[in-house]
Amino acid sequence: MVFKHHFTRPDLNIIFDLIPPQSAVLDLGCGEGSLLHKLIREKQVQGHGVELSDESVFECVAKGVPVVHSDLNEGLDDYPDAAFDYVVLSQTLQQVARPDRILPEMLRVGRTGIISFINFGYWRVRGSLFFRGKMPKSKALPFEWYDTPNIHLSTISDFRRLCSSKGIQIIRQINIVHHKQGRLLPNILPNLFTELAVFVIKSR
C-alpha cells in the first residue's frame, strides 16, 4: 500500500489512509486537531478529540474540530463501550502515566486502535547513547532530556510484549524510517531498524 503525503509527520499520513470514510473516530491527545480536521473534511468521519493543552484546544475549536479538554491519565470513563470505530493515539503513548491502562481503555471505547510511537530500539538512538553518552535528538525527537513530554521510553519489542500481556491482538505493524515506510531491513529487524512505528490493534 502506498501512503499519500498529507502531513509533515509520516505517522499521520499512514493513520489518515488507514481510516475508512464515515468512520467514528476518537483522537486521544489530538493536539491542534490537524488529523481530525482533514478526516472530517475529506472522509466525512464523525471525529472527536481529547486534548490537555489549552492552546491546542483553542486551535481545535478554531478549526471546527469537536474536542474535550481532558487529561488522559484520568481515563476514558465518560465514553461508553464500543462508541467509536477507531481510537487513535499518535505519539502520545509515551506521554501518559500508565500506558498499560490506556490501551485496554482504547479498545473498550473503540473497535480498533491505531497507535504510533518513536522506537527507542532504533540503531541511531542506541548509537547516540553508546558513542556520545547523551540522550538522542532528531527531527522525531527534538526535545532535550529535561523538557521532553515523553516520560516512558519504549521499543517495538516492549510494546509487543505489553500487547501480549494485555491480550491485545496486533493486526498490522507499519515501520517508518526517514519519513518513509521501511521495506527490507525494518521488516526483518524492526526493533533495530525502525525509527517510528504504527500499530493497528484489536481486543482478542
C-alpha positions in Angstrom: 0.0 0.0 0.0 1.3 3.4 -1.0 0.6 6.1 1.6 -0.1 9.7 0.4 1.5 12.7 1.9 -1.0 14.9 3.7 1.1 15.9 6.7 4.7 16.6 7.6 4.5 13.8 10.2 4.7 10.4 8.4 2.7 8.6 11.0 -0.3 10.9 10.5 -0.1 10.2 6.7 -0.4 6.5 7.4 -3.1 6.9 10.0 -5.2 9.1 7.7 -5.0 6.5 4.9 -5.9 3.6 7.3 -9.2 5.1 8.4 -12.2 4.5 6.1 -14.7 7.2 5.2 -17.6 7.9 7.5 -16.0 6.2 10.5 -16.5 7.3 14.1 -13.0 8.4 15.3 -11.7 9.4 18.7 -8.2 11.0 18.7 -6.6 10.9 22.1 -4.1 13.7 22.5 -5.2 15.2 19.3 -3.0 18.3 19.5 -4.2 21.1 17.3 -6.7 18.8 15.5 -4.9 18.6 12.2 -5.6 14.9 11.6 -9.3 15.1 12.7 -9.8 18.3 10.7 -8.6 16.5 7.5 -10.5 13.3 8.2 -13.8 15.3 8.9 -13.3 17.4 5.8 -12.2 14.8 3.3 -13.5 11.5 4.6 -16.7 12.7 6.4 -15.8 10.9 9.6 -17.5 11.6 12.9 -14.5 12.9 14.7 -13.9 13.8 18.3 -10.7 14.8 20.1 -9.3 14.7 23.6 -6.6 17.2 24.5 -5.0 18.6 27.6 -3.3 21.7 26.3 -5.4 24.8 26.5 -3.7 26.3 23.5 -4.3 23.2 21.3 -7.9 23.0 22.4 -8.4 26.6 21.1 -6.8 25.6 17.8 -9.2 22.7 17.5 -12.2 24.9 18.2 -10.9 27.4 15.5 -10.8 24.5 13.0 -14.3 23.4 13.9 -13.0 20.1 15.4 -15.1 18.7 18.3 -12.8 18.5 21.3 -12.9 17.8 25.0 -10.4 19.4 27.4 -9.3 16.4 29.5 -6.4 14.5 30.9 -5.9 11.0 29.5 -4.4 10.0 32.8 -7.8 10.3 34.3 -9.2 7.6 32.0 -12.0 7.4 29.5 -14.9 6.8 31.8 -17.0 9.4 30.1 -17.2 7.2 26.9 -19.4 4.2 26.6 -18.2 0.8 25.3 -17.7 0.5 21.5 -18.7 4.1 20.9 -16.1 4.5 18.1 -14.9 2.6 15.1 -11.3 3.8 15.6 -9.4 5.3 18.5 -6.1 7.0 17.6 -3.1 7.5 19.9 -0.4 9.2 17.8 2.9 9.8 19.5 1.1 10.1 22.8 1.5 6.7 24.4 4.9 7.7 25.7 3.4 10.7 27.5 0.7 9.1 29.5 1.4 7.9 33.1 0.2 4.4 32.6 0.4 3.1 29.0 -0.7 -0.4 30.3 -4.1 1.1 31.3 -4.8 3.4 28.4 -4.5 0.5 25.8 -7.4 -1.6 27.2 -9.4 1.6 27.6 -8.9 2.5 24.0 -10.2 -0.9 22.9 -13.1 -0.7 25.3 -14.4 2.5 23.7 -13.3 1.7 20.2 -13.4 -1.4 18.0 -9.9 -0.7 16.6 -6.9 1.1 17.9 -4.2 2.9 15.9 -1.0 3.8 17.8 2.2 5.4 16.7 5.4 5.9 18.7 9.1 6.6 18.5 11.1 3.4 18.7 13.9 3.7 21.2 15.4 0.5 20.0 16.4 2.2 16.7 20.1 1.9 16.0 20.7 5.6 15.8 19.2 6.0 19.3 21.4 3.2 20.6 24.4 4.8 18.9 23.8 8.2 20.4 23.7 6.6 23.9 26.6 4.3 23.3 29.1 6.6 21.5 28.1 10.0 22.7 26.7 9.2 26.1 23.8 11.5 25.5 20.0 11.2 25.1 19.3 11.3 21.3 17.9 14.3 19.5 16.5 14.2 16.0 13.6 15.5 13.9 11.5 12.8 15.5 12.9 13.6 19.0 13.5 17.3 19.1 13.5 17.8 22.8 16.2 18.0 25.4 16.1 15.3 28.2 14.9 17.9 30.7 12.0 19.4 28.7 10.7 16.3 26.8 7.0 15.4 27.3 8.0 11.8 26.9 8.0 10.0 30.3 8.1 6.4 29.0 10.8 5.5 26.5 10.0 2.1 24.9 10.9 0.0 22.0 8.9 -2.0 19.5 9.7 -5.2 21.4 8.5 -3.6 24.6 5.2 -2.6 23.0 4.6 -6.0 21.5 5.2 -7.6 25.0 2.8 -5.2 26.6 0.1 -6.1 24.0 0.7 -9.8 24.6 0.4 -9.4 28.4 -2.9 -7.5 28.0 -4.5 -9.9 25.5 -4.3 -7.4 22.7 -4.1 -8.6 19.1 -1.7 -6.8 16.7 -3.4 -6.6 13.3 -0.8 -4.7 11.5 2.6 -3.1 12.0 4.0 -0.4 9.7 7.7 0.5 10.1 8.9 4.0 9.2 12.5 5.1 8.5 13.5 8.6 7.3 9.8 9.6 6.9 9.2 6.7 4.5 7.7 3.3 5.0 10.5 0.8 5.7 10.9 -2.2 3.5 13.8 -4.7 3.8 15.8 -4.2 7.0 12.9 -2.7 9.0 10.7 -5.6 8.2 13.4 -8.2 9.0 14.7 -6.5 12.3 12.1 -3.8 13.1 13.3 -3.2 16.6 16.7 -2.2 15.3 16.0 -0.5 12.0 12.6 1.2 12.6 12.6 4.8 13.7 8.8 5.3 14.1 6.2 2.5 14.2 2.4 2.5 13.6 0.4 -0.4 15.0 -3.3 -1.4 14.4 -4.6 -3.3 17.4 -7.8 -5.0 18.5 -9.0 -7.0 21.5 -8.7 -10.7 21.3 
